[in-house]
């Protein structure tokens, strides 16, 4: 089958491309704002990527998959419908592919990518040969998809109601926060969606919910699913040892097992991954042991360079809770000041959460705020990164607005400590480009 993906360079879309490719389909794609690194990784799979949208891409195509960021009136998409090519949203395509597998599904506002990668790594090292669909890149899998067997470990986003299309055997919600209200309209509707997702778990399945929001499992429990809580005082909580320094390993469960990632939030992610692995038939001791070799996910407190004694890190955090968790972890480990260059993601999120973002930036010793990365959204009058910067200053932070062309100056001004490039947009690629140019 000839499959074409519009918006192929997105994290979910590129993983779908890998999945279709692994099943033997002929896969092509296009993207209006392609990531050079993603294009290279897709081309290594033999997937050609066009850097625009055009009806010319439709010749010989049997199925078209499109990102939720593609507008309905896009000429390529309209033409496909007009000539009768079946078209599927990303969420529909994911559900169709996952239906061929026994699915372990991980959702949540924060932590789902890390938890999915951990659960996938455990299953791989335990000999289960999992299929893994994930929102972040893992070097060991050459991207964000691992081709495997019947067991599929799937990161399940609430955006575009994607997770509501899945029917998992086991599922976890790593955390709950007011995200993607543009899809749901109200906090109540968002909470209902998470409840409905967990209620879709098959008979005999295990459901994991955060201690902070146990009600998410209400309907799943009423129909007989096994409910476990995560977090301090929860069913799968465990005693945590002390950190031993940047880049070293961190105690996971008491005196047994170590995790090569900093932060209490990562300990919690690991606990959820172990619990899901146990539900899938992997002994706890085995799951904990293999996590010591977990290679990590790109852009999750990933060290990308060093300059004049300053450790340079990239992190995907873009929600206030994620920002605070990442900065708090680094503060515990840093030998010197912590500086963050933060890029707000989406005007809608910035409008809603700029105060909380500013307050979280206060954890750093020095912060800079880049212009908003608009992604799929249009500019909103009166909403800019100034809102975040002003909120940070009001909370007591030493914060200034900056621009992409100032990144090199910020790097060269550092002298010890940790410099973090943070956000879900283009800040990572720009930071890496600058580091290459200055020879780091």
Backbone torsions as a table, in degrees:
resi	resn	phi	psi	omega
1	UNK	NA	139.6	177.3
2	UNK	-94.9	113.2	-175.6
3	UNK	-113.6	131.6	179.5
4	UNK	-120.0	132.3	-177.9
5	UNK	-115.7	123.6	176.6
6	UNK	-93.7	125.2	-173.0
7	UNK	84.4	36.0	-169.4
8	UNK	-65.3	-21.1	-176.6
9	UNK	-83.7	-6.0	174.1
10	UNK	-64.2	156.2	-174.8
11	UNK	-60.7	-46.7	179.3
12	UNK	-70.9	-37.6	-178.0
13	UNK	-69.2	-40.6	179.7
14	UNK	-66.2	-34.7	175.7
15	UNK	-67.5	-38.6	174.8
16	UNK	-61.5	-41.0	178.3
17	UNK	-58.7	-42.6	177.3
18	UNK	-62.6	-38.4	-179.0
19	UNK	-67.1	-49.5	177.9
20	UNK	-59.3	-40.5	179.6
21	UNK	-63.0	-42.2	-178.9
22	UNK	-64.9	-25.1	179.2
23	UNK	-85.0	2.7	175.0
24	UNK	93.8	9.6	178.4
25	UNK	-79.9	156.3	171.1
26	UNK	-87.4	115.1	-170.6
27	UNK	-113.9	133.3	171.5
28	UNK	-130.9	169.7	179.9
29	UNK	-161.9	167.9	175.8
30	UNK	-144.7	158.3	-179.6
31	UNK	-156.1	131.6	-179.5
32	UNK	-73.2	-21.9	178.4
33	UNK	-138.7	70.3	-172.5
34	UNK	-71.0	141.8	172.1
35	UNK	-82.5	124.2	-179.9
36	UNK	-55.7	-42.0	-179.8
37	UNK	-64.2	-40.1	-179.7
38	UNK	-68.4	-38.9	177.1
39	UNK	-58.9	-44.1	-179.2
40	UNK	-63.0	-44.7	-178.2
41	UNK	-65.9	-36.5	178.2
42	UNK	-70.1	-39.7	179.6
43	UNK	-65.0	-29.4	175.8
44	UNK	-63.9	-25.1	176.6
45	UNK	-87.1	-1.4	-177.6
46	UNK	85.5	18.0	-178.4
47	UNK	-100.8	115.6	-180.0
48	UNK	-79.2	139.0	-178.3
49	UNK	-122.7	121.7	173.6
50	UNK	-89.6	146.1	-174.0
51	UNK	-99.0	28.3	173.5
52	UNK	-159.2	179.4	175.1
53	UNK	-108.3	136.2	-177.7
54	UNK	-157.5	143.6	175.8
55	UNK	-65.2	-18.2	177.8
56	UNK	-64.8	-19.7	-179.4
57	UNK	-71.9	-11.6	-169.5
58	UNK	-87.6	-8.1	-176.9
59	UNK	-62.8	123.1	178.4
60	UNK	77.6	6.3	-176.7
61	UNK	-81.7	133.5	178.6
62	UNK	-95.4	-24.8	-177.9
63	UNK	-154.1	137.7	178.8
64	UNK	-118.3	128.3	177.2
65	UNK	-110.4	133.1	-177.8
66	UNK	-129.8	144.1	177.2
67	UNK	-69.8	152.7	176.5
68	UNK	-65.0	-15.9	178.4
69	UNK	-78.8	-11.1	179.1
70	UNK	-81.5	121.8	-179.7
71	UNK	-68.6	149.9	-177.7
72	UNK	-59.6	-30.9	-176.1
73	UNK	-85.8	7.4	177.4
74	UNK	-58.3	128.4	-175.3
75	UNK	-57.9	-37.6	-180.0
76	UNK	-64.6	-44.2	179.5
77	UNK	-67.1	-43.7	179.0
78	UNK	-61.1	-42.0	-179.6
79	UNK	-64.4	-40.6	178.7
80	UNK	-58.9	-43.9	178.7
81	UNK	-66.3	-38.9	-177.9
82	UNK	-62.6	-39.1	-176.8
83	UNK	-94.7	5.8	170.8
84	UNK	87.8	17.0	174.5
85	UNK	-75.4	125.6	176.6
86	UNK	-57.8	131.1	180.0
87	UNK	-119.6	135.5	-180.0
88	UNK	-128.8	137.6	169.0
89	UNK	-68.0	159.5	178.6
90	UNK	-52.1	-43.7	-177.7
91	UNK	-63.6	-37.2	178.8
92	UNK	-68.4	-41.6	179.6
93	UNK	-64.3	-41.9	178.2
94	UNK	-60.8	-45.1	-179.7
95	UNK	-62.8	-39.5	179.8
96	UNK	-64.2	-45.7	179.5
97	UNK	-67.0	-41.8	-178.0
98	UNK	-67.2	-25.6	-177.2
99	UNK	-64.2	-15.4	178.8
100	UNK	-84.9	1.2	-171.0
101	UNK	-130.2	166.5	163.4
102	UNK	-85.3	116.9	-166.6
103	UNK	-105.0	131.7	165.6
104	UNK	-109.1	119.9	-170.3
105	UNK	-114.4	132.2	-179.8
106	UNK	-121.2	120.9	178.5
107	UNK	-123.2	178.2	177.2
108	UNK	138.1	155.9	179.7
109	UNK	-67.5	-37.8	-178.7
110	UNK	-137.4	147.4	172.2
111	UNK	91.6	-7.2	-174.0
112	UNK	-69.5	-36.2	179.2
113	UNK	-65.7	-47.5	179.6
114	UNK	-61.9	-45.7	-179.1
115	UNK	-63.4	-41.4	178.0
116	UNK	-61.6	-43.3	-179.5
117	UNK	-64.7	-38.9	178.5
118	UNK	-65.2	-46.5	179.9
119	UNK	-63.0	-39.8	177.7
120	UNK	-65.2	-41.5	178.4
121	UNK	-63.3	-43.6	178.6
122	UNK	-59.0	-48.4	-178.3
123	UNK	-62.6	-39.5	178.4
124	UNK	-62.9	-50.7	-176.9
125	UNK	-69.4	-21.5	177.2
126	UNK	-86.6	1.4	175.5
127	UNK	87.3	17.2	-177.2
128	UNK	-87.5	-9.5	-179.2
129	UNK	49.2	61.8	-175.0
130	UNK	-77.1	152.4	162.1
131	UNK	-87.2	129.7	-176.0
132	UNK	-128.0	126.7	178.2
133	UNK	-116.9	118.6	-168.1
134	UNK	-141.0	153.8	-176.9
135	UNK	-88.3	-1.7	179.8
136	UNK	-131.3	160.6	-177.7
137	UNK	-84.7	138.9	170.9
138	UNK	-121.9	122.3	-176.9
139	UNK	-58.2	-35.3	-176.7
140	UNK	-67.1	-21.5	177.3
141	UNK	-108.0	7.8	179.2
142	UNK	56.2	36.5	178.3
143	UNK	144.6	-147.3	-174.3
144	UNK	-115.7	23.9	174.8
145	UNK	-145.5	135.9	173.8
146	UNK	-117.6	120.5	176.3
147	UNK	-76.4	132.0	-178.2
148	UNK	-155.5	-148.2	-173.4
149	UNK	-101.0	-146.2	-170.3
150	UNK	-67.1	-38.2	-179.9
151	UNK	-72.9	120.0	179.2
152	UNK	-116.0	123.3	177.5
153	UNK	-104.9	114.5	-163.6
154	UNK	-123.8	122.8	168.8
155	UNK	-72.6	127.3	-169.7
156	UNK	-122.8	103.6	-174.6
157	UNK	-80.9	143.3	173.3
158	UNK	-79.5	-16.6	178.8
159	UNK	-61.0	138.6	-179.5
160	UNK	60.3	20.2	177.9
161	UNK	59.2	28.7	-175.7
162	UNK	-56.6	-46.3	-173.7
163	UNK	-67.0	-17.9	-179.5
164	UNK	-74.0	-11.3	179.9
165	UNK	-90.5	-6.3	-175.3
166	UNK	-96.0	155.3	175.4
167	UNK	-128.9	82.4	-173.6
168	UNK	-81.0	158.9	172.1
169	UNK	-80.5	-35.0	175.4
170	UNK	-141.1	151.5	-177.5
171	UNK	-151.1	153.3	177.0
172	UNK	-137.9	145.3	167.2
173	UNK	-111.7	114.0	-175.5
174	UNK	-73.5	-33.0	-178.3
175	UNK	-165.9	162.4	179.9
176	UNK	-130.2	131.7	176.2
177	UNK	-153.2	163.7	-177.9
178	UNK	-78.5	83.9	178.4
179	UNK	-118.6	151.7	174.3
180	UNK	57.2	39.1	175.7
181	UNK	-67.0	-15.9	174.5
182	UNK	-64.9	-21.2	178.2
183	UNK	-91.0	-23.8	-170.3
184	UNK	-116.5	-26.5	174.5
185	UNK	91.4	-30.0	-178.1
186	UNK	-156.4	156.6	175.6
187	UNK	-58.5	-35.9	-178.9
188	UNK	-64.5	-41.5	179.6
189	UNK	-67.5	-37.1	177.4
190	UNK	-63.3	-45.4	178.9
191	UNK	-62.7	-40.5	177.5
192	UNK	-59.9	-39.4	-178.7
193	UNK	-62.5	-41.6	177.3
194	UNK	-64.5	-39.6	177.3
195	UNK	-61.9	-42.8	-179.7
196	UNK	-65.5	-38.8	177.0
197	UNK	-59.2	-47.4	-178.3
198	UNK	-71.2	-30.3	177.6
199	UNK	-67.0	-21.0	-178.8
200	UNK	-79.4	-5.2	177.8
201	UNK	-60.9	137.4	-174.7
202	UNK	-69.2	157.6	177.5
203	UNK	-53.4	138.0	-177.8
204	UNK	86.8	0.1	-175.2
205	UNK	-85.1	162.7	177.1
206	UNK	-106.4	137.9	179.4
207	UNK	-122.0	130.1	178.9
208	UNK	-115.6	127.7	179.9
209	UNK	-127.4	153.1	179.2
210	UNK	-72.2	143.7	177.3
211	UNK	-54.6	-32.0	-178.0
212	UNK	-70.6	-16.4	-177.0
213	UNK	-143.4	60.8	-176.3
214	UNK	-65.3	-23.9	-179.0
215	UNK	-63.9	-13.7	178.1
216	UNK	-62.1	-26.0	-179.2
217	UNK	-93.3	10.4	-173.4
218	UNK	-57.4	-53.6	-175.5
219	UNK	-72.7	-33.2	176.5
220	UNK	-63.6	-39.5	178.8
221	UNK	-67.4	-36.9	-178.9
222	UNK	-63.8	-26.8	178.6
223	UNK	-101.2	16.4	167.4
224	UNK	93.7	12.3	177.5
225	UNK	-78.9	149.8	178.7
226	UNK	-77.5	124.7	-176.3
227	UNK	-108.4	128.5	173.9
228	UNK	-123.5	146.3	177.6
229	UNK	-108.5	145.3	178.3
230	UNK	-114.5	159.2	180.0
231	UNK	105.1	174.2	-177.4
232	UNK	-54.5	123.5	-179.6
233	UNK	84.2	-0.6	-178.5
234	UNK	-83.1	177.7	-177.3
235	UNK	-63.7	-30.8	-177.0
236	UNK	-112.8	21.8	175.7
237	UNK	-70.9	153.6	178.5
238	UNK	-148.8	154.0	179.2
239	UNK	-67.0	136.4	-176.5
240	UNK	-110.4	133.3	176.5
241	UNK	-80.4	-168.6	-175.9
242	UNK	-97.1	152.9	175.1
243	UNK	-67.8	154.9	-179.4
244	UNK	-123.2	9.8	177.0
245	UNK	123.3	159.3	-176.6
246	UNK	-61.7	133.3	175.9
247	UNK	82.4	-2.1	177.6
248	UNK	-97.5	-171.5	-175.5
249	UNK	-98.8	156.3	-173.1
250	UNK	-125.3	136.8	-174.8
251	UNK	-64.6	135.8	-175.9
252	UNK	-100.9	-63.3	-178.8
253	UNK	-122.0	98.3	177.9
254	UNK	54.5	-124.7	-178.0
255	UNK	-95.1	6.5	-173.4
256	UNK	-118.4	117.6	173.7
257	UNK	92.0	141.8	178.2
258	UNK	-130.3	151.6	-178.4
259	UNK	-121.2	125.8	-178.1
260	UNK	-83.8	56.3	179.4
261	UNK	-157.1	138.3	-178.6
262	UNK	-82.2	156.9	169.2
263	UNK	106.7	135.8	174.7
264	UNK	-59.9	-33.9	-179.9
265	UNK	-63.4	-33.3	177.7
266	UNK	-74.7	-32.6	172.7
267	UNK	-58.9	-44.5	-179.5
268	UNK	-65.5	-41.7	176.1
269	UNK	-58.4	-42.2	-179.4
270	UNK	-64.5	-38.6	178.8
271	UNK	-62.4	-40.6	177.6
272	UNK	-65.6	-42.4	179.3
273	UNK	-61.7	-41.4	178.8
274	UNK	-64.7	-43.3	-179.7
275	UNK	-63.2	-40.9	176.8
276	UNK	-66.0	-37.3	178.1
277	UNK	-63.9	-41.1	177.3
278	UNK	-62.1	-40.7	177.8
279	UNK	-61.9	-27.7	-179.8
280	UNK	-89.1	1.0	175.4
281	UNK	101.5	13.2	178.8
282	UNK	-98.9	124.2	-178.9
283	UNK	-59.4	145.4	-177.0
284	UNK	-58.2	-43.8	-178.4
285	UNK	-60.6	-40.5	179.1
286	UNK	-65.6	-44.0	-178.5
287	UNK	-61.9	-43.4	-178.6
288	UNK	-67.8	-41.0	-178.8
289	UNK	-61.5	-44.1	-174.0
290	UNK	-75.0	-19.5	177.3
291	UNK	-64.8	-20.2	177.3
292	UNK	-63.4	-21.8	179.2
293	UNK	-104.8	7.3	179.2
294	UNK	-57.1	125.4	-173.1
295	UNK	-83.4	-7.4	178.0
296	UNK	86.2	168.6	-178.7
297	UNK	-113.4	143.4	178.0
298	UNK	-62.0	145.4	176.1
299	UNK	68.8	20.7	170.9
300	UNK	-117.1	88.4	-172.7
301	UNK	48.6	47.7	-177.9
302	UNK	-88.7	124.3	175.8
303	UNK	-73.2	121.2	-177.0
304	UNK	-115.6	-1.9	178.8
305	UNK	175.2	-180.0	177.3
306	UNK	-151.3	139.8	-177.1
307	UNK	-147.1	120.1	178.4
308	UNK	48.8	45.7	177.9
309	UNK	80.1	2.2	178.1
310	UNK	-96.6	124.3	174.8
311	UNK	-80.5	127.6	-177.7
312	UNK	-108.1	127.5	-169.7
313	UNK	-128.0	148.0	172.3
314	UNK	-117.0	136.7	179.0
315	UNK	-142.3	143.6	-173.8
316	UNK	-82.7	-5.7	-173.1
317	UNK	-53.8	133.8	177.9
318	UNK	-142.6	-12.9	174.1
319	UNK	-96.0	146.7	-177.4
320	UNK	-52.4	-39.9	179.5
321	UNK	-63.3	-41.0	179.0
322	UNK	-67.2	-42.0	179.2
323	UNK	-58.8	-47.4	-178.3
324	UNK	-64.2	-42.1	-179.0
325	UNK	-64.3	-44.9	-178.7
326	UNK	-65.4	-46.8	-178.1
327	UNK	-66.3	-38.2	178.5
328	UNK	-63.3	-40.6	178.8
329	UNK	-63.6	-44.1	-178.6
330	UNK	-66.9	-38.6	179.7
331	UNK	-58.7	-34.4	-179.8
332	UNK	-70.3	-24.0	-172.8
333	UNK	-105.5	-22.6	-170.0
334	UNK	-71.3	136.6	173.0
335	UNK	-100.8	76.3	-175.9
336	UNK	134.3	-174.1	-175.2
337	UNK	-69.5	151.9	176.6
338	UNK	-108.6	121.7	178.3
339	UNK	-116.2	136.6	179.5
340	UNK	-125.8	136.3	170.2
341	UNK	-109.5	109.9	-170.6
342	UNK	-110.1	134.0	176.0
343	UNK	-113.8	107.4	176.5
344	UNK	-58.0	148.6	-176.4
345	UNK	-119.8	116.4	177.2
346	UNK	78.4	130.5	174.5
347	UNK	-59.6	-39.0	-177.8
348	UNK	-63.5	-44.3	179.8
349	UNK	-66.7	-40.1	-179.6
350	UNK	-65.0	-41.7	178.0
351	UNK	-60.3	-41.0	-175.8
352	UNK	-77.9	-35.3	-166.6
353	UNK	-124.4	17.9	-176.1
354	UNK	-63.0	-33.7	179.1
355	UNK	-65.1	-45.2	-179.1
356	UNK	-67.8	-36.3	176.2
357	UNK	-61.8	-46.5	179.6
358	UNK	-60.9	-41.4	179.4
359	UNK	-64.4	-39.0	179.6
360	UNK	-66.4	-35.8	-180.0
361	UNK	-64.8	-19.8	179.0
362	UNK	-60.8	-23.3	-179.4
363	UNK	-63.2	-33.1	178.2
364	UNK	-74.2	157.9	176.4
365	UNK	-76.9	-28.9	-179.0
366	UNK	-149.3	137.3	-179.1
367	UNK	-137.9	148.7	174.8
368	UNK	-129.1	144.0	-178.7
369	UNK	-120.8	124.4	178.0
370	UNK	-85.9	166.1	173.2
371	UNK	-59.1	154.7	-178.5
372	UNK	-63.6	135.9	170.5
373	UNK	-86.1	110.7	-170.3
374	UNK	-78.6	-27.3	-179.8
375	UNK	51.4	-119.7	-174.2
376	UNK	-81.8	-3.1	-173.3
377	UNK	-104.3	157.3	174.5
378	UNK	-85.9	160.6	177.1
379	UNK	-64.5	142.0	179.3
380	UNK	-112.5	122.8	-179.8
381	UNK	-55.1	132.7	177.9
382	UNK	84.3	-4.9	-179.9
383	UNK	-109.0	112.5	178.9
384	UNK	-145.2	176.1	179.1
385	UNK	-67.8	-13.3	175.1
386	UNK	-58.9	-32.5	179.0
387	UNK	-60.5	-42.8	-179.7
388	UNK	-69.2	-45.2	-178.4
389	UNK	-62.0	-44.3	179.5
390	UNK	-64.5	-40.6	178.9
391	UNK	-64.3	-39.4	178.6
392	UNK	-63.2	-43.6	179.3
393	UNK	-63.9	-40.3	179.4
394	UNK	-64.0	-28.5	180.0
395	UNK	-83.9	-2.2	178.1
396	UNK	102.3	6.8	-178.8
397	UNK	-80.3	151.2	170.4
398	UNK	-90.4	98.9	-168.0
399	UNK	-138.3	140.2	175.9
400	UNK	-137.6	152.1	172.0
401	UNK	-77.2	146.8	179.1
402	UNK	-141.7	-174.9	-178.9
403	UNK	-137.0	163.7	-177.7
404	UNK	-58.8	-35.6	-177.4
405	UNK	-75.0	0.8	176.5
406	UNK	-99.6	-2.5	-175.3
407	UNK	-59.4	-44.0	-179.2
408	UNK	-61.2	-40.7	178.7
409	UNK	-62.6	-39.8	179.9
410	UNK	-64.9	-42.5	178.3
411	UNK	-60.8	-48.1	-175.0
412	UNK	-70.8	-18.6	178.5
413	UNK	-81.7	-13.4	-177.1
414	UNK	-76.7	149.7	178.8
415	UNK	-151.3	80.5	-178.2
416	UNK	97.3	169.1	180.0
417	UNK	79.0	-150.4	-176.7
418	UNK	-131.8	135.7	174.3
419	UNK	-115.3	122.7	-177.1
420	UNK	-113.9	127.4	169.5
421	UNK	-96.9	119.4	-166.5
422	UNK	-129.8	136.1	176.0
423	UNK	145.1	166.2	-176.1
424	UNK	-98.3	3.8	-175.6
425	UNK	-102.1	-131.1	-173.0
426	UNK	-89.8	-0.5	-174.7
427	UNK	-61.6	-34.9	-179.3
428	UNK	-64.9	-50.5	-178.0
429	UNK	-64.5	-36.9	178.6
430	UNK	-67.7	-40.4	178.5
431	UNK	-63.7	-43.6	179.6
432	UNK	-64.8	-37.2	178.5
433	UNK	-63.0	-43.8	179.3
434	UNK	-63.3	-42.0	179.8
435	UNK	-62.8	-37.9	176.6
436	UNK	-64.9	-42.4	-176.8
437	UNK	-66.8	-31.9	179.8
438	UNK	-93.6	5.6	173.4
439	UNK	81.4	26.7	179.9
440	UNK	-99.3	NA	NA
